[in-house]
Amino acid sequence: MRTPDGYRFGLQFKDSSDAHHQVGEFLESLGNKKSEIVVTAMIEYIKAHPEVLNKDNPVKIIAAFGYSEETLRAEIEALLHKIASANAPSTDKNSVGTIPDCDTTAALDTLLNALDQFK
C-alpha cells in the first residue's frame, strides 16, 4: 500500500513451512532494517526473472527449496545403485533375500522414470 512517505506491506509467513519459518525468524532478527534486505532480494529476483514485470502475464512464482529436480534425481539414483549393489543377488540360489535374474538397471530406470509423475 502506498503511503505519503513510501510503501507499507504486511506479510505473513506460515509456521508450518520450514522455509517460511526460517525467513520469518531472520526478518524478525533484523528489527527495523527489513526493507533493505527485501529490496535487495526483490531486485535480484527481478533481474533473474524480468517477465514478472510484464503486466499482461499473470505472475507465477515457483519457489525452489532444497534440491533441484536434477540434483534430487541424481541423489536418488546414487542411493538406489548403492542399495542395489549391496543387495545384489548372490551366486548361491538358496540364499535368502536374493532375486535371481533381476535386471537391476532396468528396474532402476523404471523407478526413476516413474518419478516424473510427481512433477
VOMARMAR-972248 format. One record per residue: residue number from 0; x, y, z of N, C-alpha, C, CB in turn. Coordinates in steps of 0.001 Angstrom, whole numbers, plus 500000, padded with zeros to 6 digits. Glycine has a CB too. Layout:
<atoms>
ATOM resi    n_x    n_y    n_z   ca_x   ca_y   ca_z    c_x    c_y    c_z   cb_x   cb_y   cb_z
ATOM  NUM      X      Y      Z      X      Y      Z      X      Y      Z      X      Y      Z
...
</atoms>
This chain:
<atoms>
ATOM resi    n_x    n_y    n_z   ca_x   ca_y   ca_z    c_x    c_y    c_z   cb_x   cb_y   cb_z
ATOM    0 500836 498837 500000 500000 500000 500000 500892 501240 500000 499043 499990 501209
ATOM    1 500565 502157 499156 501353 503392 499070 500917 504350 500180 501189 504063 497667
ATOM    2 501899 504908 500844 501639 505896 501898 502362 507180 501503 502115 505380 503321
ATOM    3 502095 508304 502164 502766 509559 501815 504293 509489 501922 502257 510663 502703
ATOM    4 504801 508626 502797 506263 508552 502960 506874 507274 502379 506617 508648 504430
ATOM    5 506159 506550 501556 506718 505339 500930 505664 504266 500740 507862 504786 501771
ATOM    6 506021 503043 501044 505123 501905 500901 505106 501132 502213 505556 500989 499715
ATOM    7 503976 500501 502502 503856 499697 503708 503125 498406 503339 503103 500476 504843
ATOM    8 503723 497265 503746 503141 495963 503465 503138 495123 504732 503911 495248 502338
ATOM    9 502168 494267 504830 502138 493284 505908 502333 491915 505284 500798 493354 506723
ATOM   10 503233 491138 505820 503500 489799 505297 503242 488771 506386 504954 489685 504771
ATOM   11 502715 487641 505996 502528 486552 506943 503285 485349 506425 501019 486224 507149
ATOM   12 504041 484708 507305 504823 483529 506948 504253 482329 507681 506329 483724 507289
ATOM   13 504003 481239 506938 503456 480022 507529 504478 479407 508476 503053 479008 506431
ATOM   14 504052 479134 509681 504962 478495 510629 505103 477012 510309 504464 478687 512075
ATOM   15 504183 476464 509506 504254 475042 509174 505290 474756 508087 502890 474544 508726
ATOM   16 505779 475795 507435 506795 475630 506401 508159 475983 506990 506478 476516 505154
ATOM   17 509112 475067 506865 510462 475328 507378 511073 476554 506707 511366 474104 507161
ATOM   18 510865 476695 505401 511432 477833 504674 510808 479136 505171 511210 477675 503148
ATOM   19 509486 479166 505325 508812 480368 505808 509240 480679 507237 507285 480200 505730
ATOM   20 509366 479643 508050 509789 479832 509441 511192 480428 509490 509749 478491 510212
ATOM   21 512093 479878 508677 513477 480375 508649 513523 481834 508212 514340 479517 507705
ATOM   22 512799 482178 507162 512790 483554 506669 512118 484479 507682 512071 483637 505306
ATOM   23 511024 484020 508280 510343 484826 509281 511249 485138 510463 509094 484119 509761
ATOM   24 511973 484135 510938 512897 484343 512059 514018 485311 511679 513495 483001 512516
ATOM   25 514530 485138 510462 515609 486025 510003 515122 487470 509921 516142 485565 508625
ATOM   26 513964 487683 509284 513439 489042 509166 513142 489637 510540 512172 489051 508304
ATOM   27 512636 488806 511434 512350 489285 512791 513625 489765 513477 511686 488176 513625
ATOM   28 514734 489074 513198 516005 489444 513832 516552 490775 513304 517038 488342 513609
ATOM   29 516042 491225 512160 516534 492472 511566 515918 493726 512181 516265 492464 510089
ATOM   30 514890 493542 512979 514249 494719 513590 513691 495648 512529 515245 495480 514474
ATOM   31 514095 496915 512569 513594 497912 511620 514416 498001 510337 513562 499259 512279
ATOM   32 515239 497013 510067 516106 497025 508875 515649 496021 507811 517550 496720 509277
ATOM   33 514405 495597 507882 513889 494580 506955 513823 495081 505509 512502 494131 507401
ATOM   34 513492 496348 505334 513254 496883 503990 514450 496711 503068 512894 498344 504074
ATOM   35 515634 496984 503562 516824 496921 502701 517055 495512 502159 518062 497386 503474
ATOM   36 516906 494516 503010 517147 493149 502542 516042 492694 501592 517249 492184 503732
ATOM   37 514798 493113 501852 513694 492748 500965 513887 493412 499602 512329 493160 501584
ATOM   38 514270 494673 499579 514510 495379 498315 515638 494701 497537 514856 496868 498576
ATOM   39 516731 494382 498225 517863 493720 497557 517442 492375 496979 519034 493526 498541
ATOM   40 516713 491581 497763 516265 490267 497291 515318 490397 496102 515576 489501 498424
ATOM   41 514397 491356 496156 513443 491538 495060 514131 492010 493781 512364 492536 495465
ATOM   42 515095 492912 493904 515825 493376 492715 516567 492205 492077 516822 494515 493082
ATOM   43 517198 491374 492888 517892 490195 492359 516904 489252 491667 518635 489452 493493
ATOM   44 515739 489056 492272 514724 488184 491677 514236 488758 490346 513536 487998 492646
ATOM   45 513978 490054 490313 513503 490698 489078 514563 490617 487983 513129 492175 489344
ATOM   46 515830 490774 488347 516903 490630 487350 516923 489220 486771 518271 490959 487976
ATOM   47 516706 488236 487621 516726 486844 487165 515442 486460 486435 516941 485912 488347
ATOM   48 514323 487141 486738 513025 486822 486146 512307 488098 485696 512151 486044 487151
ATOM   49 512830 488782 484677 512229 490057 484260 510785 489913 483779 513060 490677 483160
ATOM   50 510369 488718 483437 508997 488502 482965 507956 488846 484030 508820 487054 482527
ATOM   51 508331 488898 485300 507359 489230 486353 506882 490675 486233 507975 488998 487741
ATOM   52 507638 491512 485540 507236 492910 485373 506223 493107 484251 508451 493762 485105
ATOM   53 506012 492083 483425 505054 492161 482329 503639 492055 482907 505316 491036 481270
ATOM   54 502907 493157 482881 501581 493202 483495 500539 492403 482717 501126 494634 483620
ATOM   55 500854 492009 481470 499913 491223 480676 499954 489737 481034 500207 491402 479198
ATOM   56 501005 489321 481676 501134 487917 482075 500908 487788 483577 502528 487354 481684
ATOM   57 500136 486781 483984 499968 486595 485426 501300 486177 486055 498869 485535 485720
ATOM   58 501544 486659 487244 502784 486324 487946 502679 484898 488453 503061 487314 489121
ATOM   59 503659 484099 488099 503711 482712 488560 505090 482524 489181 503446 481674 487378
ATOM   60 505132 482483 490486 506397 482334 491186 506487 480913 491703 506530 483362 492344
ATOM   61 507518 480228 491268 507764 478870 491723 509003 478921 492593 507936 477869 490524
ATOM   62 508790 478714 493855 509906 478757 494797 510601 477402 494803 509420 479137 496228
ATOM   63 511881 477440 494576 512669 476213 494595 513392 476118 495923 513674 476168 493414
ATOM   64 512990 475171 496724 513618 474956 498010 514323 473618 497985 512587 475018 499156
ATOM   65 515448 473554 498623 516151 472284 498724 516827 471923 497431 515207 471188 499129
ATOM   66 516581 470720 496968 517243 470181 495791 516532 470562 494506 517338 468687 495893
ATOM   67 517303 470752 493437 516705 470890 492113 516274 469498 491670 517707 471543 491080
ATOM   68 515450 469447 490644 514987 468140 490153 516175 467279 489728 514003 468318 488967
ATOM   69 517147 467892 489045 518302 467138 488572 519131 466599 489743 519172 468017 487669
ATOM   70 519341 467434 490756 520115 467015 491915 519392 465919 492673 520391 468200 492835
ATOM   71 518085 466088 492867 517305 465079 493576 517329 463756 492825 515861 465553 493770
ATOM   72 517159 463811 491514 517181 462589 490703 518538 461896 490826 516874 462911 489217
ATOM   73 519624 462666 490769 520970 462091 490887 521187 461472 492261 522036 463162 490624
ATOM   74 520703 462154 493307 520831 461622 494663 520057 460316 494814 520337 462650 495688
ATOM   75 518828 460277 494301 518017 459061 494380 518660 457939 493591 516597 459321 493865
ATOM   76 519141 458258 492395 519779 457241 491566 521018 456676 492255 520153 457823 490199
ATOM   77 521841 457539 492846 523041 457071 493542 522671 456182 494723 523885 458261 494023
ATOM   78 521656 456583 495474 521219 455791 496620 520671 454439 496181 520163 456548 497416
ATOM   79 519872 454448 495126 519315 453179 494634 520397 452249 494102 518288 453445 493541
ATOM   80 521399 452803 493428 522509 451983 492953 523274 451390 494130 523452 452809 492065
ATOM   81 523453 452182 495179 524143 451706 496374 523361 450561 497017 524340 452858 497383
ATOM   82 522040 450758 497142 521196 449711 497728 521193 448468 496852 519759 450220 497926
ATOM   83 521086 448668 495544 521044 447528 494622 522344 446743 494658 520764 448004 493197
ATOM   84 523474 447426 494727 524744 446702 494750 524953 445999 496088 525908 447660 494472
ATOM   85 524429 446581 497163 524541 445932 498469 523647 444701 498546 524179 446916 499589
ATOM   86 522552 444723 497816 521607 443607 497824 521670 442794 496541 520197 444120 498034
ATOM   87 522783 442872 495854 522922 442148 494588 522731 440655 494831 524307 442423 493940
ATOM   88 522060 439988 493906 521845 438545 494073 523177 437806 494188 521026 437982 492894
ATOM   89 523222 436901 495137 524437 436103 495293 524397 434959 494297 524582 435567 496749
ATOM   90 525515 434285 494157 525568 433151 493242 524912 431930 493858 527010 432836 492861
ATOM   91 524651 431983 495168 524003 430881 495868 522495 431017 495692 524393 430863 497380
ATOM   92 521878 430154 494914 520444 430234 494619 519594 429959 495853 520080 429250 493515
ATOM   93 520172 429371 496903 519428 429079 498116 519539 430206 499134 519915 427785 498725
ATOM   94 520223 431276 498781 520421 432388 499695 519109 433136 499892 521514 433337 499171
ATOM   95 518804 433479 501144 517572 434189 501466 517682 435646 501015 517272 434108 502985
ATOM   96 516598 436172 500431 516560 437587 500074 517129 437899 498704 517296 438371 501087
ATOM   97 517515 436925 497933 518057 437212 496605 516951 437096 495568 519226 436254 496263
ATOM   98 517135 437803 494505 516190 437749 493394 516976 437305 492169 515477 439141 493157
ATOM   99 516887 436052 491818 517655 435573 490674 517190 436229 489377 517544 434056 490561
ATOM  100 518151 436459 488503 517884 437005 487171 517164 438360 487217 517057 436017 486372
ATOM  101 517443 439198 488196 516838 440527 488312 517689 441526 487531 516707 440960 489810
ATOM  102 517086 442240 486599 517795 443263 485846 517723 444564 486645 517188 443440 484407
ATOM  103 518738 444795 487482 518759 445938 488389 518714 447256 487633 519996 445889 489267
ATOM  104 519463 447369 486557 519500 448616 485792 518130 448949 485236 520517 448521 484655
ATOM  105 517452 447971 484680 516112 448205 484127 515133 448585 485230 515608 446957 483379
ATOM  106 515246 447946 486374 514357 448259 487496 514592 449683 487983 514567 447260 488651
ATOM  107 515859 450084 488065 516179 451452 488497 515677 452467 487482 517697 451617 488700
ATOM  108 515845 452173 486195 515360 453086 485162 513846 453252 485253 515755 452579 483766
ATOM  109 513139 452157 485469 511680 452211 485601 511283 453063 486794 511094 450797 485744
ATOM  110 511956 452868 487916 511663 453643 489116 511950 455129 488904 512477 453116 490294
ATOM  111 513108 455437 488345 513473 456845 488132 512536 457519 487140 514916 456952 487636
ATOM  112 512134 456804 486101 511205 457378 485122 509830 457608 485750 511080 456456 483891
ATOM  113 509459 456768 486706 508172 456930 487389 508149 458186 488250 507872 455706 488250
ATOM  114 509311 458707 488632 509366 459924 489437 508801 461120 488689 510795 460209 489861
ATOM  115 508757 461045 487356 508239 462159 486558 506787 462478 486894 508364 461842 485076
ATOM  116 506035 461501 487385 504635 461752 487710 504457 462664 488912 503932 460453 487964
ATOM  117 505542 462900 489677 505458 463735 490858 505826 465192 490574 506353 463184 491932
ATOM  118 505991 465561 489329 506340 466946 488981 505192 467864 489262 506746 467060 487518
</atoms>
